[in-house]
Amino acid sequence: MNFTSGLWKSIEAIYDGILRHPFVRGLGDGSLDRDCFRFYVLQDSLYLREFGRALAVAAARAPEDDWIVMFAEHAANAVKVERMLHEGFFRQWGLTPREVSATPPAPTNLAYTSYLLAVAYGGKFHEAIAALLPCYWIYWEVGKTLEQKGSPEPLFQRWIATYASAEFGTVVSGVLEAAETTAAGLSDQQRDAMRRHFVTTSRYEWMFWDMAYRRESWPV
């Protein structure tokens, strides 16, 4: 078993929980409350801004020229390309960029992005790539799973198609290859650190869906 296959095996229960979550099931069968989806898209837009920062730091830390280019491009795409998907939703909902930017991050969103940035700025590329990987990989797997049947709700199907696409799959495959190559040159202790970050941010992925389903707000 290669290293990244072992990473996925370590989160099988988490991923099963994601697929069973009513938010994700609701995307697939069209039953998700539209206000929950709107909350999610707003929060995800805020998330991607910070995810892009973490990717930019990972690019600066990357030991291979091709990885510098790859993560720098991903940082730009997180802010530009995926935002195009969100902005299509925002126009449909009549939301302006100013209104989106004025939306405060929910507690889970702030905790997740703070963790990603702390790991990225920690200066260890192998830990940064492990922490960033679940956002790529889990979304790709969720997209492919939901695409098998498709959603009767066009709004949700547009989201599903984005992450099930061959283009996004190519992006994820590049990051997986970089993670695998990186792990091959590490000590057992360093690979253990990668696993810890991977599992932690996979848990945050479940929490992000749950946050959106509950439309989480600050309690005080």
C-alpha contacts under 8 A as a table, 3 or more apart, distances in Angstrom:
res1	aa1	res2	aa2	distance
1	M	5	S	6.23
1	M	6	G	6.55
2	N	5	S	5.44
2	N	6	G	6.44
2	N	180	E	7.60
3	F	6	G	5.10
3	F	7	L	6.36
3	F	180	E	6.11
3	F	183	A	6.99
3	F	184	A	7.96
4	T	7	L	4.81
4	T	8	W	6.36
4	T	176	L	7.04
4	T	179	A	7.24
4	T	180	E	6.01
5	S	8	W	5.19
5	S	9	K	6.28
6	G	9	K	4.98
6	G	10	S	6.25
7	L	10	S	5.16
7	L	11	I	6.89
7	L	195	R	6.35
7	L	198	F	7.25
7	L	199	V	7.96
8	W	11	I	5.40
8	W	12	E	6.37
9	K	12	E	5.25
10	S	13	A	7.88
10	S	199	V	7.20
11	I	14	I	5.06
11	I	15	Y	6.07
11	I	199	V	6.29
11	I	202	S	7.17
12	E	15	Y	5.15
12	E	16	D	6.09
13	A	16	D	5.09
13	A	17	G	6.18
14	I	17	G	5.01
14	I	18	I	6.32
14	I	202	S	7.08
14	I	203	R	6.61
14	I	206	W	7.19
15	Y	18	I	4.91
15	Y	19	L	6.35
15	Y	138	I	7.56
15	Y	202	S	7.91
15	Y	206	W	7.84
16	D	19	L	5.18
16	D	20	R	6.22
17	G	20	R	5.06
17	G	21	H	6.03
17	G	206	W	7.36
18	I	21	H	5.14
18	I	24	V	6.88
18	I	206	W	5.53
18	I	209	W	7.73
19	L	24	V	5.99
19	L	25	R	6.60
19	L	142	V	7.29
20	R	24	V	7.05
20	R	25	R	6.37
21	H	24	V	5.52
21	H	25	R	6.15
21	H	209	W	7.72
21	H	210	D	7.53
22	P	25	R	4.93
22	P	26	G	5.62
22	P	32	L	7.63
22	P	213	Y	7.64
23	F	26	G	5.06
23	F	27	L	6.34
23	F	32	L	6.20
23	F	209	W	6.28
23	F	210	D	7.11
23	F	212	A	7.74
23	F	213	Y	5.70
24	V	27	L	5.08
24	V	28	G	6.54
24	V	209	W	7.39
25	R	28	G	5.17
25	R	29	D	6.28
25	R	31	S	7.99
25	R	32	L	7.77
26	G	29	D	5.25
26	G	30	G	5.34
26	G	31	S	4.61
26	G	32	L	4.09
26	G	33	D	7.84
27	L	30	G	5.33
27	L	31	S	6.84
27	L	32	L	5.79
27	L	146	L	7.95
27	L	151	S	6.66
27	L	156	F	5.72
27	L	157	Q	7.86
28	G	31	S	7.91
28	G	146	L	5.55
28	G	149	K	7.60
28	G	150	G	6.39
28	G	151	S	4.82
28	G	152	P	7.80
28	G	156	F	7.58
28	G	157	Q	7.98
29	D	32	L	7.85
29	D	150	G	7.92
29	D	151	S	5.50
29	D	152	P	6.56
29	D	153	E	7.87
30	G	151	S	5.69
30	G	152	P	5.57
30	G	153	E	5.09
30	G	156	F	7.18
32	L	36	C	7.09
32	L	37	F	7.15
33	D	36	C	5.32
33	D	37	F	6.63
34	R	37	F	5.03
34	R	38	R	6.15
35	D	38	R	4.98
35	D	39	F	6.09
36	C	39	F	5.05
36	C	40	Y	6.13
36	C	212	A	5.73
36	C	213	Y	5.46
36	C	214	R	7.45
36	C	215	R	6.28
37	F	40	Y	4.94
37	F	41	V	6.18
37	F	212	A	7.18
37	F	213	Y	7.89
38	R	41	V	5.19
38	R	42	L	6.26
39	F	42	L	5.29
39	F	43	Q	6.22
39	F	212	A	5.98
39	F	215	R	6.37
40	Y	43	Q	5.17
40	Y	44	D	5.88
40	Y	209	W	7.67
40	Y	212	A	4.94
40	Y	213	Y	7.90
40	Y	215	R	7.94
41	V	44	D	4.98
41	V	45	S	6.12
41	V	86	H	6.43
41	V	89	F	7.96
42	L	45	S	5.26
42	L	46	L	6.63
42	L	86	H	7.88
42	L	100	V	6.56
42	L	103	T	7.58
43	Q	46	L	5.11
43	Q	47	Y	6.10
43	Q	105	P	6.33
43	Q	106	A	7.21
43	Q	109	N	7.08
43	Q	212	A	7.99
44	D	47	Y	4.74
44	D	48	L	6.03
45	S	48	L	5.26
45	S	49	R	6.66
45	S	83	R	6.72
45	S	86	H	6.82
46	L	49	R	5.44
46	L	50	E	7.02
46	L	101	S	7.57
46	L	105	P	6.74
47	Y	50	E	5.46
47	Y	51	F	6.05
47	Y	109	N	6.54
47	Y	113	T	6.57
48	L	51	F	4.70
48	L	52	G	5.84
48	L	78	A	5.79
48	L	79	V	6.45
49	R	52	G	5.23
49	R	53	R	6.62
49	R	78	A	7.09
49	R	79	V	5.91
50	E	53	R	4.96
50	E	54	A	6.36
50	E	113	T	6.09
50	E	117	L	7.52
51	F	54	A	5.08
51	F	55	L	6.20
51	F	75	A	7.61
51	F	78	A	7.23
51	F	113	T	6.76
51	F	116	L	7.35
51	F	117	L	7.85
52	G	55	L	5.00
52	G	56	A	6.19
52	G	74	H	7.42
52	G	75	A	4.37
52	G	76	A	6.89
52	G	77	N	8.00
52	G	78	A	5.43
52	G	79	V	6.25
53	R	56	A	5.09
53	R	57	V	6.40
53	R	75	A	6.78
53	R	117	L	7.49
54	A	57	V	5.14
54	A	58	A	6.21
54	A	75	A	7.87
54	A	116	L	6.45
54	A	117	L	5.33
54	A	120	A	5.66
54	A	121	Y	7.76
55	L	58	A	4.91
55	L	59	A	6.13
55	L	71	F	5.76
55	L	72	A	6.83
55	L	74	H	6.89
55	L	75	A	5.12
55	L	120	A	7.87
55	L	132	L	7.79
56	A	59	A	5.03
56	A	60	A	6.43
56	A	71	F	6.54
56	A	72	A	5.57
56	A	75	A	5.48
57	V	60	A	5.06
57	V	61	R	6.33
57	V	120	A	6.07
57	V	121	Y	6.70
58	A	61	R	5.01
58	A	62	A	5.95
58	A	68	I	7.86
58	A	71	F	6.72
58	A	120	A	6.10
58	A	125	F	6.23
58	A	128	A	6.30
58	A	129	I	7.11
59	A	62	A	5.16
59	A	67	W	6.72
59	A	68	I	4.47
59	A	69	V	7.11
59	A	70	M	7.54
59	A	71	F	4.91
59	A	72	A	5.45
60	A	68	I	6.50
61	R	68	I	7.82
61	R	123	G	6.76
61	R	124	K	7.23
61	R	125	F	5.58
62	A	65	D	7.50
62	A	67	W	5.97
62	A	68	I	5.50
62	A	125	F	6.02
63	P	67	W	7.36
63	P	68	I	7.56
63	P	125	F	7.89
64	E	67	W	5.26
64	E	68	I	6.37
65	D	68	I	5.10
65	D	69	V	6.47
66	D	69	V	5.21
66	D	70	M	6.09
67	W	70	M	4.80
67	W	71	F	5.97
67	W	178	A	7.28
68	I	71	F	5.58
68	I	72	A	6.02
69	V	72	A	5.16
69	V	73	E	6.07
70	M	73	E	5.22
70	M	74	H	6.18
71	F	74	H	4.82
71	F	75	A	5.99
72	A	75	A	5.06
72	A	76	A	6.43
73	E	76	A	5.15
73	E	77	N	6.14
74	H	77	N	4.88
74	H	78	A	5.94
75	A	78	A	5.23
75	A	79	V	6.66
76	A	79	V	5.37
76	A	80	K	6.01
76	A	81	V	7.81
77	N	80	K	4.80
77	N	81	V	4.71
77	N	82	E	6.39
78	A	81	V	6.22
78	A	82	E	5.57
78	A	83	R	6.94
79	V	82	E	6.64
79	V	83	R	5.85
80	K	83	R	5.17
80	K	84	M	6.39
81	V	84	M	5.26
81	V	85	L	7.26
82	E	85	L	5.32
82	E	86	H	6.73
83	R	86	H	4.92
83	R	87	E	5.91
84	M	87	E	5.04
84	M	88	G	6.21
85	L	88	G	5.34
85	L	89	F	6.78
85	L	159	W	7.70
86	H	89	F	5.16
86	H	90	F	6.23
87	E	90	F	4.72
87	E	91	R	6.06
88	G	91	R	5.33
88	G	92	Q	6.37
89	F	92	Q	5.06
89	F	93	W	6.29
90	F	93	W	5.00
90	F	94	G	5.97
90	F	95	L	5.01
90	F	96	T	7.12
91	R	94	G	4.94
91	R	95	L	5.97
91	R	96	T	7.45
92	Q	95	L	7.82
95	L	99	E	6.26
95	L	100	V	6.89
96	T	99	E	5.21
96	T	100	V	6.42
97	P	100	V	5.06
97	P	101	S	6.12
98	R	101	S	5.16
98	R	102	A	6.12
99	E	102	A	5.10
99	E	103	T	6.52
100	V	103	T	5.38
101	S	104	P	7.92
105	P	109	N	5.81
105	P	110	L	5.80
106	A	109	N	5.19
106	A	110	L	6.20
106	A	211	M	7.82
106	A	216	E	6.20
106	A	217	S	5.72
106	A	218	W	6.83
107	P	110	L	5.20
107	P	111	A	6.14
107	P	216	E	7.39
107	P	217	S	6.89
107	P	218	W	6.38
108	T	111	A	5.05
108	T	112	Y	6.03
108	T	204	Y	7.75
108	T	207	M	6.92
108	T	208	F	6.51
108	T	211	M	6.62
109	N	112	Y	5.21
109	N	113	T	6.16
109	N	208	F	6.76
110	L	113	T	5.37
110	L	114	S	5.90
111	A	114	S	5.17
111	A	115	Y	6.18
112	Y	115	Y	5.20
112	Y	116	L	6.38
112	Y	201	T	7.31
112	Y	204	Y	6.12
113	T	116	L	5.03
113	T	117	L	6.15
114	S	117	L	5.22
114	S	118	A	6.03
115	Y	118	A	5.12
115	Y	119	V	6.23
116	L	119	V	5.31
116	L	120	A	6.10
116	L	128	A	7.53
116	L	131	A	6.42
116	L	132	L	7.01
117	L	120	A	4.98
117	L	121	Y	5.92
118	A	121	Y	5.28
118	A	122	G	6.03
119	V	122	G	5.01
119	V	123	G	7.60
119	V	124	K	7.77
119	V	127	E	6.67
119	V	128	A	5.62
119	V	131	A	7.28
120	A	123	G	6.33
120	A	124	K	7.19
120	A	125	F	7.32
120	A	127	E	7.48
120	A	128	A	4.79
121	Y	124	K	7.93
124	K	127	E	5.56
124	K	128	A	6.40
125	F	128	A	5.02
125	F	129	I	6.18
126	H	129	I	5.43
126	H	130	A	6.34
126	H	179	A	7.41
126	H	182	T	6.44
126	H	183	A	7.26
126	H	190	Q	7.85
126	H	194	M	6.59
127	E	130	A	5.18
127	E	131	A	6.25
127	E	193	A	6.61
127	E	194	M	5.20
127	E	197	H	6.75
128	A	131	A	5.19
128	A	132	L	6.18
129	I	132	L	5.12
129	I	133	L	5.92
129	I	175	V	7.95
129	I	179	A	6.50
130	A	133	L	5.28
130	A	134	P	7.67
130	A	179	A	7.06
130	A	194	M	5.18
130	A	195	R	7.10
130	A	197	H	5.90
130	A	198	F	5.09
131	A	134	P	6.90
131	A	194	M	7.42
131	A	197	H	4.89
131	A	198	F	5.05
131	A	200	T	7.65
131	A	201	T	5.88
132	L	135	C	6.07
132	L	136	Y	7.31
132	L	198	F	7.70
132	L	201	T	7.60
133	L	136	Y	5.39
133	L	137	W	6.08
133	L	175	V	7.16
133	L	176	L	7.57
133	L	198	F	6.96
134	P	137	W	4.99
134	P	138	I	5.35
134	P	139	Y	7.75
134	P	198	F	6.50
134	P	201	T	6.43
134	P	202	S	5.50
134	P	205	E	7.52
135	C	138	I	5.81
135	C	139	Y	6.11
135	C	201	T	7.89
135	C	202	S	7.64
135	C	205	E	7.07
136	Y	139	Y	5.64
136	Y	140	W	6.33
136	Y	172	V	5.78
137	W	140	W	5.17
137	W	141	E	6.25
137	W	172	V	6.20
138	I	141	E	5.12
138	I	142	V	6.01
138	I	202	S	7.81
138	I	205	E	7.99
139	Y	142	V	5.08
139	Y	143	G	5.90
139	Y	163	Y	6.18
140	W	143	G	5.08
140	W	144	K	6.17
140	W	163	Y	5.27
140	W	164	A	5.82
140	W	168	F	7.18
140	W	169	G	6.59
140	W	172	V	7.44
141	E	144	K	5.18
141	E	145	T	6.11
141	E	164	A	7.58
142	V	145	T	5.13
142	V	146	L	6.12
142	V	163	Y	7.79
142	V	164	A	7.76
143	G	146	L	5.34
143	G	147	E	5.93
143	G	160	I	5.02
143	G	161	A	6.81
143	G	162	T	7.60
143	G	163	Y	4.86
143	G	164	A	4.31
144	K	147	E	5.05
144	K	148	Q	6.55
144	K	160	I	7.79
144	K	163	Y	7.32
144	K	164	A	4.60
144	K	165	S	8.00
145	T	148	Q	5.62
145	T	149	K	7.99
146	L	149	K	6.06
146	L	150	G	5.84
146	L	151	S	7.44
146	L	160	I	6.66
147	E	150	G	4.61
147	E	151	S	7.60
147	E	157	Q	7.97
147	E	160	I	6.31
147	E	161	A	6.77
147	E	164	A	6.51
150	G	157	Q	6.39
150	G	160	I	7.77
151	S	154	P	6.98
151	S	156	F	6.38
151	S	157	Q	5.18
152	P	157	Q	7.25
153	E	156	F	5.46
153	E	157	Q	6.15
154	P	157	Q	4.88
154	P	158	R	6.10
155	L	158	R	5.43
155	L	159	W	6.86
156	F	159	W	5.17
156	F	160	I	6.26
157	Q	160	I	4.89
157	Q	161	A	5.97
158	R	161	A	5.27
158	R	162	T	6.43
159	W	162	T	5.35
159	W	163	Y	6.86
160	I	163	Y	5.57
160	I	164	A	6.07
161	A	164	A	5.04
161	A	165	S	5.85
162	T	165	S	5.53
162	T	168	F	7.27
163	Y	168	F	5.96
163	Y	169	G	7.76
164	A	168	F	6.94
164	A	169	G	7.19
165	S	168	F	5.37
165	S	169	G	6.29
166	A	169	G	4.84
166	A	170	T	6.20
167	E	170	T	5.24
167	E	171	V	6.60
168	F	171	V	5.04
168	F	172	V	6.31
169	G	172	V	5.10
169	G	173	S	6.07
170	T	173	S	5.09
170	T	174	G	6.34
171	V	174	G	5.34
171	V	175	V	6.68
172	V	175	V	5.22
172	V	176	L	6.19
173	S	176	L	5.02
173	S	177	E	6.11
174	G	177	E	5.17
174	G	178	A	6.31
175	V	178	A	5.05
175	V	179	A	6.16
176	L	179	A	5.05
176	L	180	E	6.10
177	E	180	E	5.11
177	E	181	T	6.13
178	A	181	T	5.19
178	A	182	T	5.99
179	A	182	T	5.06
179	A	183	A	6.12
180	E	183	A	5.27
180	E	184	A	6.38
181	T	184	A	5.30
181	T	185	G	7.22
182	T	185	G	5.91
182	T	186	L	7.09
183	A	186	L	5.29
183	A	191	R	6.23
186	L	189	Q	7.95
186	L	190	Q	5.84
186	L	191	R	6.31
187	S	190	Q	5.19
187	S	191	R	6.29
188	D	191	R	5.11
188	D	192	D	6.11
189	Q	192	D	5.06
189	Q	193	A	6.42
190	Q	193	A	5.06
190	Q	194	M	6.46
191	R	194	M	4.96
191	R	195	R	6.34
192	D	195	R	5.05
192	D	196	R	6.29
193	A	196	R	5.12
193	A	197	H	6.38
194	M	197	H	5.33
194	M	198	F	6.10
195	R	198	F	5.01
195	R	199	V	6.06
196	R	199	V	5.30
196	R	200	T	6.08
197	H	200	T	5.02
197	H	201	T	6.16
198	F	201	T	5.50
198	F	202	S	6.09
199	V	202	S	5.04
199	V	203	R	6.26
200	T	203	R	5.19
200	T	204	Y	6.44
201	T	204	Y	4.71
201	T	205	E	6.23
202	S	205	E	4.97
202	S	206	W	6.69
203	R	206	W	5.24
203	R	207	M	6.28
204	Y	207	M	4.78
204	Y	208	F	6.01
205	E	208	F	5.08
205	E	209	W	6.64
206	W	209	W	5.41
206	W	210	D	6.32
207	M	210	D	4.89
207	M	211	M	5.84
208	F	211	M	4.93
208	F	212	A	6.31
209	W	212	A	5.26
209	W	213	Y	6.24
210	D	213	Y	4.99
210	D	214	R	6.19
211	M	214	R	5.32
211	M	215	R	5.77
211	M	216	E	5.13
212	A	215	R	4.71
212	A	216	E	6.47
213	Y	216	E	7.83
